[in-house]
Protein backbone atom coordinates (compact mmCIF):
# COMPACT_ATOMS: atom_id res chain seq x y z
CA UNK A 1 0.00 0.00 0.00
CA UNK A 2 1.46 3.36 -0.91
CA UNK A 3 0.53 6.99 -0.46
CA UNK A 4 0.13 9.41 2.37
CA UNK A 5 -2.37 8.89 5.12
CA UNK A 6 -4.01 10.91 7.82
CA UNK A 7 -3.79 9.22 11.19
CA UNK A 8 -6.92 8.01 12.95
CA UNK A 9 -5.37 5.74 15.55
CA UNK A 10 -4.13 2.24 16.12
CA UNK A 11 -6.20 -0.61 17.46
CA UNK A 12 -4.80 -3.60 19.31
CA UNK A 13 -5.94 -6.96 17.99
CA UNK A 14 -5.52 -9.58 20.67
CA UNK A 15 -4.34 -13.05 19.76
CA UNK A 16 -7.90 -14.39 19.65
CA UNK A 17 -9.27 -16.51 16.83
CA UNK A 18 -11.90 -14.97 14.54
CA UNK A 19 -14.47 -17.44 15.84
CA UNK A 20 -13.87 -16.22 19.38
CA UNK A 21 -14.56 -12.66 18.25
CA UNK A 22 -18.06 -13.60 17.19
CA UNK A 23 -18.71 -15.71 20.24
CA UNK A 24 -17.81 -19.22 19.06
CA UNK A 25 -14.77 -21.21 18.04
CA UNK A 26 -11.51 -21.71 19.85
CA UNK A 27 -10.09 -19.52 22.57
CA UNK A 28 -6.80 -17.69 22.37
CA UNK A 29 -3.66 -19.65 22.99
CA UNK A 30 -2.31 -18.88 26.46
CA UNK A 31 0.73 -16.65 26.25
CA UNK A 32 -0.25 -15.19 22.87
CA UNK A 33 1.04 -11.65 22.44
CA UNK A 34 -0.85 -8.66 21.12
CA UNK A 35 0.22 -7.25 17.79
CA UNK A 36 -0.68 -3.75 16.67
CA UNK A 37 -2.97 -3.22 13.72
CA UNK A 38 -2.82 0.28 12.29
CA UNK A 39 -5.65 2.02 10.48
CA UNK A 40 -5.21 5.16 8.41
CA UNK A 41 -7.51 7.41 6.43
CA UNK A 42 -6.20 8.32 2.97
CA UNK A 43 -5.26 12.01 2.65
CA UNK A 44 -8.10 12.59 0.21
CA UNK A 45 -10.57 11.19 2.75
CA UNK A 46 -12.73 8.10 2.72
CA UNK A 47 -12.88 4.95 4.80
CA UNK A 48 -9.97 3.94 6.99
CA UNK A 49 -7.75 1.21 5.63
CA UNK A 50 -5.15 -1.03 7.20
CA UNK A 51 -1.69 0.50 7.01
CA UNK A 52 1.80 -0.37 8.11
CA UNK A 53 3.53 0.97 11.21
CA UNK A 54 5.71 3.11 8.92
CA UNK A 55 2.67 4.59 7.13
CA UNK A 56 1.04 5.25 10.49
CA UNK A 57 4.17 7.05 11.74
CA UNK A 58 4.27 9.12 8.55
CA UNK A 59 0.59 9.99 9.05
CA UNK A 60 1.24 11.13 12.62
CA UNK A 61 4.11 13.33 11.38
CA UNK A 62 1.92 14.70 8.57
CA UNK A 63 -0.88 15.52 11.02
CA UNK A 64 1.62 17.47 13.14
CA UNK A 65 2.84 19.37 10.06
CA UNK A 66 -0.73 20.23 9.01
CA UNK A 67 -1.49 21.51 12.54
CA UNK A 68 1.73 23.56 12.54
CA UNK A 69 0.93 25.09 9.12
CA UNK A 70 -2.59 25.91 10.32
CA UNK A 71 -1.15 27.70 13.38
CA UNK A 72 1.33 29.66 11.23
CA UNK A 73 -1.43 30.73 8.83
CA UNK A 74 -3.68 31.82 11.69
CA UNK A 75 -0.84 33.93 13.14
CA UNK A 76 -0.38 35.54 9.72
CA UNK A 77 -4.11 36.19 9.37
CA UNK A 78 -4.43 37.65 12.89
CA UNK A 79 -1.56 40.07 12.22
CA UNK A 80 -2.91 41.15 8.83
CA UNK A 81 -6.35 41.67 10.42
CA UNK A 82 -4.76 43.78 13.16
CA UNK A 83 -2.80 45.81 10.61
CA UNK A 84 -5.96 46.45 8.58
CA UNK A 85 -7.05 48.70 11.47
CA UNK A 86 -3.92 50.86 11.29
CA UNK A 87 -3.72 54.02 9.20
CA UNK A 88 -0.13 53.32 8.07
CA UNK A 89 0.50 49.56 8.38
CA UNK A 90 4.12 48.40 8.32
CA UNK A 91 5.87 45.05 8.13
CA UNK A 92 6.10 43.79 11.72
CA UNK A 93 8.29 41.30 13.63
CA UNK A 94 5.25 38.99 13.79
CA UNK A 95 5.01 38.93 9.99
CA UNK A 96 8.76 38.32 9.84
CA UNK A 97 8.25 35.18 11.96
CA UNK A 98 5.62 33.71 9.64
CA UNK A 99 6.50 34.92 6.12
CA UNK A 100 9.46 34.55 3.76
CA UNK A 101 10.28 34.66 0.05
CA UNK A 102 7.71 35.85 -2.45
CA UNK A 103 4.93 36.12 0.14
CA UNK A 104 7.06 38.53 2.15
CA UNK A 105 7.67 40.64 -0.97
CA UNK A 106 3.94 40.58 -1.76
CA UNK A 107 3.05 41.71 1.79
CA UNK A 108 5.42 44.67 1.66
CA UNK A 109 4.88 45.59 -2.01
CA UNK A 110 1.12 45.08 -2.41
CA UNK A 111 -0.82 44.03 0.68
CA UNK A 112 0.32 46.73 3.11
CA UNK A 113 -0.02 49.57 0.54
CA UNK A 114 -3.55 48.31 -0.27
CA UNK A 115 -4.45 48.22 3.44
CA UNK A 116 -3.33 51.82 3.81
CA UNK A 117 -5.87 52.89 1.13
CA UNK A 118 -8.83 51.75 3.19
CA UNK A 119 -10.07 52.34 6.73
CA UNK A 120 -11.46 49.62 8.96
CA UNK A 121 -14.77 50.76 10.46
CA UNK A 122 -16.24 47.75 12.26
CA UNK A 123 -16.66 43.99 12.31
CA UNK A 124 -14.40 40.98 12.64
CA UNK A 125 -12.80 38.72 10.05
CA UNK A 126 -12.32 35.01 10.44
CA UNK A 127 -10.46 32.02 9.10
CA UNK A 128 -13.53 29.97 8.24
CA UNK A 129 -11.82 26.78 7.10
CA UNK A 130 -8.39 25.26 6.57
CA UNK A 131 -7.42 21.86 5.19
CA UNK A 132 -4.40 20.25 3.64
CA UNK A 133 -4.33 20.48 -0.16
CA UNK A 134 -2.19 17.49 -1.16
CA UNK A 135 -0.39 17.11 -4.44
CA UNK A 136 0.54 20.75 -5.01
CA UNK A 137 3.75 22.63 -4.35
CA UNK A 138 5.25 26.04 -5.06
CA UNK A 139 8.66 27.59 -4.34
CA UNK A 140 9.95 24.40 -2.71
CA UNK A 141 7.04 24.13 -0.28
CA UNK A 142 6.64 21.06 1.92
CA UNK A 143 2.92 21.48 2.61
CA UNK A 144 -0.03 23.34 1.08
CA UNK A 145 -3.15 24.48 2.88
CA UNK A 146 -6.43 25.42 1.29
CA UNK A 147 -7.90 28.26 3.34
CA UNK A 148 -11.16 30.16 3.22
CA UNK A 149 -11.24 33.54 4.96
CA UNK A 150 -14.37 35.57 5.56
CA UNK A 151 -14.29 39.35 5.95
CA UNK A 152 -17.92 39.85 4.93
CA UNK A 153 -18.81 41.13 8.44
CA UNK A 154 -16.07 43.78 8.23
CA UNK A 155 -17.02 47.26 7.06
CA UNK A 156 -14.37 49.43 5.43
CA UNK A 157 -14.32 52.84 3.81
CA UNK A 158 -12.13 53.62 0.83
CA UNK A 159 -9.90 56.66 0.50
CA UNK A 160 -12.80 58.36 -1.25
CA UNK A 161 -15.14 57.66 1.69
CA UNK A 162 -17.15 54.87 0.02
CA UNK A 163 -18.28 52.10 2.40
CA UNK A 164 -17.81 48.45 1.46
CA UNK A 165 -17.77 45.00 3.06
CA UNK A 166 -14.67 42.86 3.08
CA UNK A 167 -14.34 39.88 0.73
CA UNK A 168 -14.61 36.14 1.20
CA UNK A 169 -11.53 34.46 -0.28
CA UNK A 170 -10.50 30.91 -1.04
CA UNK A 171 -6.79 30.36 -1.42
CA UNK A 172 -3.87 27.97 -1.45
CA UNK A 173 -0.95 28.83 0.81
CA UNK A 174 2.45 27.18 0.59
CA UNK A 175 4.88 26.62 3.47
CA UNK A 176 8.60 25.90 3.75
CA UNK A 177 10.80 24.83 6.63
CA UNK A 178 13.71 27.25 7.03
CA UNK A 179 17.17 26.20 8.21
CA UNK A 180 16.28 27.64 11.63
CA UNK A 181 13.49 25.07 11.88
CA UNK A 182 10.69 27.65 11.54
CA UNK A 183 7.77 26.83 9.26
CA UNK A 184 6.86 29.89 7.18
CA UNK A 185 4.52 30.95 4.40
CA UNK A 186 6.45 31.31 1.15
CA UNK A 187 3.78 31.73 -1.54
CA UNK A 188 0.04 31.93 -1.98
CA UNK A 189 -2.78 32.41 -4.41
CA UNK A 190 -6.42 33.25 -3.81
CA UNK A 191 -9.67 34.27 -5.44
CA UNK A 192 -12.78 36.04 -4.18
CA UNK A 193 -15.69 33.59 -3.76
CA UNK A 194 -19.32 33.79 -2.72
CA UNK A 195 -19.04 31.72 0.44
CA UNK A 196 -16.82 29.37 2.40
C-alpha positions in Angstrom: 0.0 0.0 0.0 1.5 3.4 -0.9 0.5 7.0 -0.5 0.1 9.4 2.4 -2.4 8.9 5.1 -4.0 10.9 7.8 -3.8 9.2 11.2 -6.9 8.0 13.0 -5.4 5.7 15.5 -4.1 2.2 16.1 -6.2 -0.6 17.5 -4.8 -3.6 19.3 -5.9 -7.0 18.0 -5.5 -9.6 20.7 -4.3 -13.1 19.8 -7.9 -14.4 19.6 -9.3 -16.5 16.8 -11.9 -15.0 14.5 -14.5 -17.4 15.8 -13.9 -16.2 19.4 -14.6 -12.7 18.3 -18.1 -13.6 17.2 -18.7 -15.7 20.2 -17.8 -19.2 19.1 -14.8 -21.2 18.0 -11.5 -21.7 19.8 -10.1 -19.5 22.6 -6.8 -17.7 22.4 -3.7 -19.6 23.0 -2.3 -18.9 26.5 0.7 -16.6 26.3 -0.2 -15.2 22.9 1.0 -11.6 22.4 -0.8 -8.7 21.1 0.2 -7.3 17.8 -0.7 -3.8 16.7 -3.0 -3.2 13.7 -2.8 0.3 12.3 -5.7 2.0 10.5 -5.2 5.2 8.4 -7.5 7.4 6.4 -6.2 8.3 3.0 -5.3 12.0 2.7 -8.1 12.6 0.2 -10.6 11.2 2.8 -12.7 8.1 2.7 -12.9 5.0 4.8 -10.0 3.9 7.0 -7.8 1.2 5.6 -5.2 -1.0 7.2 -1.7 0.5 7.0 1.8 -0.4 8.1 3.5 1.0 11.2 5.7 3.1 8.9 2.7 4.6 7.1 1.0 5.3 10.5 4.2 7.0 11.7 4.3 9.1 8.5 0.6 10.0 9.0 1.2 11.1 12.6 4.1 13.3 11.4 1.9 14.7 8.6 -0.9 15.5 11.0 1.6 17.5 13.1 2.8 19.4 10.1 -0.7 20.2 9.0 -1.5 21.5 12.5 1.7 23.6 12.5 0.9 25.1 9.1 -2.6 25.9 10.3 -1.2 27.7 13.4 1.3 29.7 11.2 -1.4 30.7 8.8 -3.7 31.8 11.7 -0.8 33.9 13.1 -0.4 35.5 9.7 -4.1 36.2 9.4 -4.4 37.7 12.9 -1.6 40.1 12.2 -2.9 41.2 8.8 -6.3 41.7 10.4 -4.8 43.8 13.2 -2.8 45.8 10.6 -6.0 46.5 8.6 -7.1 48.7 11.5 -3.9 50.9 11.3 -3.7 54.0 9.2 -0.1 53.3 8.1 0.5 49.6 8.4 4.1 48.4 8.3 5.9 45.1 8.1 6.1 43.8 11.7 8.3 41.3 13.6 5.3 39.0 13.8 5.0 38.9 10.0 8.8 38.3 9.8 8.3 35.2 12.0 5.6 33.7 9.6 6.5 34.9 6.1 9.5 34.5 3.8 10.3 34.7 0.0 7.7 35.9 -2.5 4.9 36.1 0.1 7.1 38.5 2.1 7.7 40.6 -1.0 3.9 40.6 -1.8 3.0 41.7 1.8 5.4 44.7 1.7 4.9 45.6 -2.0 1.1 45.1 -2.4 -0.8 44.0 0.7 0.3 46.7 3.1 0.0 49.6 0.5 -3.5 48.3 -0.3 -4.5 48.2 3.4 -3.3 51.8 3.8 -5.9 52.9 1.1 -8.8 51.7 3.2 -10.1 52.3 6.7 -11.5 49.6 9.0 -14.8 50.8 10.5 -16.2 47.7 12.3 -16.7 44.0 12.3 -14.4 41.0 12.6 -12.8 38.7 10.1 -12.3 35.0 10.4 -10.5 32.0 9.1 -13.5 30.0 8.2 -11.8 26.8 7.1 -8.4 25.3 6.6 -7.4 21.9 5.2 -4.4 20.2 3.6 -4.3 20.5 -0.2 -2.2 17.5 -1.2 -0.4 17.1 -4.4 0.5 20.8 -5.0 3.7 22.6 -4.3 5.3 26.0 -5.1 8.7 27.6 -4.3 10.0 24.4 -2.7 7.0 24.1 -0.3 6.6 21.1 1.9 2.9 21.5 2.6 0.0 23.3 1.1 -3.1 24.5 2.9 -6.4 25.4 1.3 -7.9 28.3 3.3 -11.2 30.2 3.2 -11.2 33.5 5.0 -14.4 35.6 5.6 -14.3 39.3 6.0 -17.9 39.9 4.9 -18.8 41.1 8.4 -16.1 43.8 8.2 -17.0 47.3 7.1 -14.4 49.4 5.4 -14.3 52.8 3.8 -12.1 53.6 0.8 -9.9 56.7 0.5 -12.8 58.4 -1.2 -15.1 57.7 1.7 -17.1 54.9 0.0 -18.3 52.1 2.4 -17.8 48.5 1.5 -17.8 45.0 3.1 -14.7 42.9 3.1 -14.3 39.9 0.7 -14.6 36.1 1.2 -11.5 34.5 -0.3 -10.5 30.9 -1.0 -6.8 30.4 -1.4 -3.9 28.0 -1.4 -1.0 28.8 0.8 2.5 27.2 0.6 4.9 26.6 3.5 8.6 25.9 3.7 10.8 24.8 6.6 13.7 27.2 7.0 17.2 26.2 8.2 16.3 27.6 11.6 13.5 25.1 11.9 10.7 27.6 11.5 7.8 26.8 9.3 6.9 29.9 7.2 4.5 31.0 4.4 6.4 31.3 1.1 3.8 31.7 -1.5 0.0 31.9 -2.0 -2.8 32.4 -4.4 -6.4 33.2 -3.8 -9.7 34.3 -5.4 -12.8 36.0 -4.2 -15.7 33.6 -3.8 -19.3 33.8 -2.7 -19.0 31.7 0.4 -16.8 29.4 2.4 
